[in-house]
Amino acid sequence: MKKLLPSRKHFRFTSLSNKNLYPVLGILLIAVMLSSCTSVKVASDYDKGADFATYKTFAFYKPGIDKAEINDIDKRRILRAIESELLAKGFTKSETPDLLVSMFTKSREQVNVYNNNGFGPYGYGWGWSPYYYGNYNTVTTSTEGVLYIDLIDANKKELVWQGVGTGYLSQNNTKKEERIQEFVTSIFELYPPGSEKK
């Protein structure tokens, strides 16, 4: 009587020996990491004693805005975006405002070094170093910006709300206006207090 033996399947493991694979994987990793940096992180703080329902009108607070250390073109872009958001929320621009609007900015340059040892920044990562060939480094720079928007009670001259947005800035002039609008829109999603999405 013939015994039936279970069939054997043979698996072939392909070696990762192609040197050209590593630069490609390094570039793909950088693209994934940078794409994850496109969003704006936001936070806000406010005076719990303020009645935000009473604020209906606004004007820009020139002394505060003049101190913002950015070029005049970007400053105008930010002010247009702020005005657009406040008008969309039902505010009216006024010579006798309830709120004064100010803003200031910070930025810092970040240098990122990616090494094919493990395909991660500074050599950290996935542990594929046995297949390491040669020395392939990629250096990128990016600018992280922080935008603060202050709402000041015009009668009391007291800060009642501050929104903060942090994210990477676009160096592409055609996308800069769009990125500024994204910052401002994201910040104003937190106004008035309690309106943030759950």
C-alpha positions as CSV (number, residue, x, y, z in Angstrom):
1,M,0.0,0.0,0.0
2,K,1.4,3.4,-1.0
3,K,1.7,6.0,1.7
4,L,0.5,9.5,0.9
5,L,3.1,12.0,2.0
6,P,2.1,15.6,2.6
7,S,3.3,17.8,-0.2
8,R,6.2,20.0,0.7
9,K,6.2,23.6,-0.4
10,H,9.6,25.2,-0.9
11,F,10.0,28.8,0.0
12,R,12.7,31.0,-1.4
13,F,13.9,34.0,0.5
14,T,15.3,36.7,-1.6
15,S,18.4,38.4,-0.2
16,L,18.4,42.1,0.2
17,S,21.8,42.4,-1.6
18,N,21.0,45.1,-4.1
19,K,23.0,48.2,-3.2
20,N,20.7,50.4,-5.1
21,L,17.8,49.5,-2.9
22,Y,19.2,51.4,0.1
23,P,19.3,54.9,-1.3
24,V,15.7,54.4,-2.6
25,L,14.5,53.2,0.8
26,G,16.3,56.1,2.5
27,I,14.5,58.6,0.3
28,L,11.1,56.9,0.8
29,L,11.6,57.0,4.6
30,I,12.4,60.7,4.4
31,A,9.3,61.4,2.3
32,V,7.1,59.5,4.8
33,M,8.6,61.4,7.7
34,L,8.2,64.8,6.1
35,S,4.7,64.1,5.0
36,S,3.8,63.4,8.6
37,C,5.1,66.9,9.5
38,T,2.5,68.7,7.4
39,S,-0.1,69.1,10.0
40,V,-0.3,72.0,12.5
41,K,-0.3,71.2,16.2
42,V,-2.5,73.7,18.1
43,A,-3.2,74.6,21.6
44,S,-5.0,77.5,23.4
45,D,-5.3,79.2,26.8
46,Y,-7.9,81.6,28.0
47,D,-9.3,83.7,30.9
48,K,-12.0,81.6,32.5
49,G,-13.6,84.8,33.8
50,A,-14.2,86.3,30.4
51,D,-17.6,86.2,28.7
52,F,-16.7,85.3,25.1
53,A,-20.3,85.7,24.0
54,T,-20.1,89.5,24.5
55,Y,-17.2,89.9,22.0
56,K,-18.6,90.8,18.6
57,T,-16.2,93.3,17.0
58,F,-12.4,93.4,16.5
59,A,-9.5,95.5,15.3
60,F,-5.8,94.8,14.9
61,Y,-3.5,95.9,17.7
62,K,-0.7,97.6,15.7
63,P,1.9,98.0,18.4
64,G,1.9,94.3,19.0
65,I,1.8,93.3,15.4
66,D,4.7,95.7,14.5
67,K,6.9,93.7,16.9
68,A,6.4,90.4,15.1
69,E,9.8,89.5,13.6
70,I,8.7,88.4,10.1
71,N,8.8,90.1,6.7
72,D,5.9,92.5,5.8
73,I,4.6,90.2,3.1
74,D,4.1,87.2,5.4
75,K,2.7,89.6,8.1
76,R,0.0,90.8,5.6
77,R,-0.7,87.1,4.7
78,I,-1.2,86.2,8.4
79,L,-3.4,89.3,9.0
80,R,-5.6,88.6,6.0
81,A,-6.0,85.0,7.2
82,I,-6.9,86.1,10.7
83,E,-9.4,88.6,9.4
84,S,-11.0,86.0,7.2
85,E,-11.4,83.6,10.1
86,L,-12.9,86.2,12.4
87,L,-15.4,87.4,9.8
88,A,-16.4,83.7,9.2
89,K,-17.1,83.4,12.9
90,G,-19.5,86.4,12.8
91,F,-17.2,89.1,14.0
92,T,-17.2,92.6,12.5
93,K,-14.2,94.8,12.0
94,S,-14.7,98.1,14.0
95,E,-13.0,101.3,15.0
96,T,-14.4,100.7,18.5
97,P,-13.7,97.0,18.9
98,D,-14.5,94.6,21.7
99,L,-11.3,92.7,21.0
100,L,-7.8,93.7,19.9
101,V,-6.0,91.1,17.8
102,S,-2.2,90.8,18.1
103,M,0.2,88.1,17.0
104,F,3.9,87.1,17.1
105,T,6.0,84.3,15.7
106,K,9.0,82.2,16.4
107,S,10.9,79.8,14.1
108,R,13.8,77.4,14.4
109,E,15.9,75.6,11.8
110,Q,16.1,71.8,12.1
111,V,18.8,69.7,10.5
112,N,17.9,66.0,9.9
113,V,20.6,63.4,9.1
114,Y,19.4,60.1,7.7
115,N,21.9,57.2,7.4
116,N,21.3,53.9,5.6
117,N,22.4,52.0,8.8
118,G,18.9,50.8,9.7
119,F,17.3,53.5,7.4
120,G,16.5,55.8,10.3
121,P,17.6,59.2,11.5
122,Y,21.0,59.1,13.1
123,G,21.3,55.3,12.4
124,Y,18.3,54.2,14.5
125,G,15.7,51.9,13.0
126,W,14.8,48.6,11.6
127,G,17.9,46.5,12.3
128,W,18.8,45.7,8.7
129,S,22.5,46.5,9.2
130,P,23.7,43.0,8.2
131,Y,22.8,44.0,4.6
132,Y,24.5,47.4,4.9
133,Y,26.7,48.3,1.9
134,G,28.7,51.5,1.6
135,N,27.9,54.8,3.4
136,Y,24.8,56.7,2.2
137,N,23.8,59.8,4.2
138,T,21.0,62.3,3.4
139,V,20.9,65.7,5.1
140,T,17.7,67.8,5.0
141,T,16.8,71.0,6.7
142,S,13.4,72.2,7.7
143,T,12.0,75.2,9.4
144,E,9.6,74.8,12.3
145,G,7.4,77.8,12.9
146,V,5.2,78.9,15.8
147,L,2.4,81.4,15.4
148,Y,0.7,83.0,18.5
149,I,-2.6,84.8,18.1
150,D,-3.6,87.0,21.0
151,L,-7.1,88.3,21.6
152,I,-7.1,91.2,24.1
153,D,-10.2,92.7,25.8
154,A,-10.2,96.2,24.4
155,N,-11.8,97.8,27.5
156,K,-9.7,96.1,30.1
157,K,-6.5,95.9,28.0
158,E,-6.1,92.3,29.2
159,L,-5.3,89.1,27.3
160,V,-8.4,86.9,27.3
161,W,-7.5,84.2,24.7
162,Q,-4.3,82.9,23.1
163,G,-4.1,80.4,20.3
164,V,-0.8,78.7,19.3
165,G,0.0,76.8,16.1
166,T,3.2,74.8,15.6
167,G,4.3,73.2,12.3
168,Y,6.7,73.1,9.4
169,L,6.9,76.1,7.1
170,S,6.8,76.0,3.4
171,Q,9.8,77.5,1.5
172,N,7.8,77.4,-1.7
173,N,6.3,80.9,-2.2
174,T,3.3,79.6,-4.1
175,K,2.4,77.3,-1.2
176,K,3.3,79.8,1.6
177,E,-0.1,81.6,1.6
178,E,-1.9,78.2,1.7
179,R,0.3,77.1,4.6
180,I,-0.3,80.3,6.6
181,Q,-4.1,79.9,6.1
182,E,-3.8,76.3,7.4
183,F,-2.0,77.6,10.5
184,V,-4.6,80.3,11.2
185,T,-7.6,78.1,10.5
186,S,-6.3,75.3,12.7
187,I,-5.7,77.8,15.6
188,F,-9.2,79.3,15.3
189,E,-10.8,75.9,15.5
190,L,-10.2,76.3,19.3
191,Y,-12.1,79.6,19.5
192,P,-14.3,80.2,21.4
193,P,-13.1,78.1,24.4
194,G,-15.0,74.8,24.4
195,S,-15.6,74.7,20.7
196,E,-12.7,72.3,19.9
197,K,-13.6,69.1,18.2
198,K,-13.9,66.0,20.4
